[in-house]
Amino acid sequence: MVQSTEDSPHFDASRIIAPTLILRGEHDPIANLDDNQALLDALGSDSKKLVTI
């Protein structure tokens, strides 16, 4: 279990090794592109993709 604070995630993205697709809406007011890219970079999967729709 990972202890979370306001500045830390609720999970360790590097432990996610399954193929992962991150979808984001171009006008999403909460999940910005930089945050989504940081998540993508942190993933442990070799097969991962970020798509903006």
ZIGIBEL-V293082 format. One record per backbone hydrogen bond with DSSP energy under -0.5 kcal/mol. CO is the residue of the C=O (numbers start at 1). NH is the residue of the N-H. If there is no record, write none. Layout:
# ZIGIBEL-V293082
{{CO | NH} {CO | NH}}
This chain:
# ZIGIBEL-V293082
{{1 | 3} {5 | 8} {11 | 13} {12 | 15} {13 | 16} {13 | 44} {15 | 17} {16 | 44} {16 | 45} {20 | 49} {21 | 23} {22 | 51} {24 | 53} {25 | 28} {30 | 32} {32 | 36} {33 | 37} {34 | 38} {35 | 39} {36 | 40} {37 | 41} {38 | 42} {39 | 43} {40 | 43} {46 | 48} {47 | 20} {49 | 22} {51 | 24}}
